[in-house]
């Protein structure tokens, strides 16, 4: 099965992608993971990507598309995949459709995680990361009232891309460039909206219910 997962930052795409891909035994392909690996590795692509990511902007299409094409051509993605973070705009979606057509393939479904903007701001701006072990805590969800990691005693800090002004900018970018994907895939007849509030298990259940007719086809 070939799936695209879309939704704003903070909608829980990474978490849901992991569960769905595992359930279907297909690779989860996340451009975010690839970008972060390049940034931490100090590659040329990583340096270019970091400039955009630090501002909350999107990495240029040509860099992203070339990277995704290489990944989708690998053997483990031949019979299916779940794309998380790509496509991010209509031109990328059109390129993906053409790319798959060249391989006599097509997308089966696009799952849109739907969540309120203020909930996204609360989810992301409340995150704190440990400087020592890297664990992420949340000032509301984990009832954190200090800046110390309960696991290792390291200091907690707020990543630049989790600051409220950057989060709101990321949401503006999403609305301008990525939200039109919803209409594009609705016109394609393969869009399914998934309410992304509630527990992780509840959201996963809704996603798997949307996939069930395709699995039994």
N, C-alpha and C positions, 0 to 999 in steps of 0.2 A: 504494500500500500504506500502511496506517495502523498505525503501530508505537508501542508504549510500551516504554521501556527503564527497568528498575528495578534496584536494587542499592544496597549501602551506600556511604557516602562513601569515596572512595579505590578504588572497584572499577574505575575506568577508564571510566565512562559517557561522559564528554565526548569522550574519544579515540575510543571505539568508535562513538559517535553520529555523529561526523564522517565516519568511513570508510563506515559503513552508509548514511547519507543520501546521500553522494556516489555510492556504488555504485548506488543505486536512483533517483538524480536526484529526490529529494524534499527539502523543507526540513527542517533540523534546528531544532527549536524548544526552546530551553533556558530554563527559568524563571530559572536561575542567571545567565545572561547578561543577561536583562532586569533582574533585581534589581541586579546590579553596575553596569549602565549608569545606572540611576536613582540609585544611591548616589553614583557618581562625578559625576553631573550635579547632585546636591544637590536633587532634586525632593522634593515632599512624600511621595510613595510611597517614595522612597529613604531618607528620614529615618526613616520608620516601619519599613521593612524592616531597616535597619541595626541598630536596637535589638535585634531578634530574632536577626539573623545573627551579631552580635558575641558573643552568648551561646551560639551553636550551636543555637538554637531555630529552629523553622519559622515562616515568614511566615504570618499568619492566612489561613484558607481563602478568605474573601470577597474579599480583595485578589488572591490568586493566581488564583482562578477567573475573575474579571472580566477579568484581564489575558490569560489563556489563551483565553477566548472571543473576545476581540477579535482575537487573533493567528490563531486557526484560521479566522476568517471572511474572512481575506485571500485573494486570488485564488490565490497560489502554493501554498496548502495545500488547495485544493479537491479535488485528485485523490490526495492522500496527504501524509503527514508522519511525522516521527519525533519523539516527545515525550521529552525528557530532563529529569527532575526534576519531572514532573507526570504522573499523580497521585501524591501522597505518602501518602495514607491511603484507607481504604475509602469514606468519604463523598465525597471528591474523585473517586474512581473511579466511584461511582454517578452523580455529577453529570456526569462526562464521557460516560458511557454514554447518559444522557438527552439531553445536548447533541447528540451525534452522531445519535441517533435522530431528533431534530427535523429533521436535515438528511438523513434517509434514508441514514445511513452507520453504520459500526461499525468497531471495531478488528479487524485481521486477526491480530495476534500480539503477545504481551508477552514480551520477552526479559529474563530475570533473570540478571544477572551475579553469580555465586556466588564469594565469596572469604572466607578465614579472617579473623576479627577481628584477631588479632595482626599479620597481614600488612598490614591496613588501617592500624593504628597505626604500623607501621614506615614504610609508604609516605608517610603524611601528616606525621608528626612529624619526619621527616628532611628535609623540604623547606625550602629557604632562598631568599628572593627578593631580587633586586638592587634597591637603592634608586635606581639611575640608569637602567638599561635595562629593568628589570622581569623579566629572565630568571629562571626558576626552576631552581635546582640541587638536588641531593640528596646528603646527607652519605655515604650508602652507595653509591648507584648511580653517582654521579659521582666518588667517591673524594675528596670535598672535605675537606681537613684545615685549611683556613683560612676566613676570612670575607670573602674578596675575590672578586669576579666575574672569571672568567678572560677574559671578552669585553671588558669596558669598564673594569675596575678599581674599580667601585663597591663599596660595602660591602653585605654580605649580612645579612638579618635574617629572623627567624622570625615569620610572620604570627600574629596572636592565634588565629585559627581553626585553625592548624596545631599549636598547643601540645598536648602529650599529654593533659592533663586535659580540654581542650575537645574533642579528637578522641574521647575515650572517652565524653564526654557526648553528642556527636553520634551515636555508635553506639547509645547507650541510647535516644535519641529515635527513631532509625531502627527499632530492635527493637520499641518500644512502638507506634509510629504507622504505620510504612511496611511492616514485614515482613508484617502481616496481608494486604497486597495480594497476596502470593504465593498464599495460600489462596483469596482472592476470584477471582483470574484462573485458578487451577487449576480451581475450580468452573465457571468460564465455558468451560473447555476450550481456552484459547488461550495457556497458559503454556508457555514453553520455557526450561529452565535451561541456562546457558552457563558452563562452568568458566572463571573469569577470572584464573587464574594462568598464567604462561608469558609469552612475548613478545607484543607487541601484534599481530603478524601471526598468531600462533597463535590468539589469542582472536578476532580478526576472522574467521579461517577457520571457527571453530566457529559463529560467529553467522551467517555467510553460508550455511553448510551447513543451518542450521535454517530459513533463509528460502527455500532453493532450491525446496522443494515448492510454496510459495505463488507463487513467480515463474513456475513452469511450469504452474500451474493455469489 
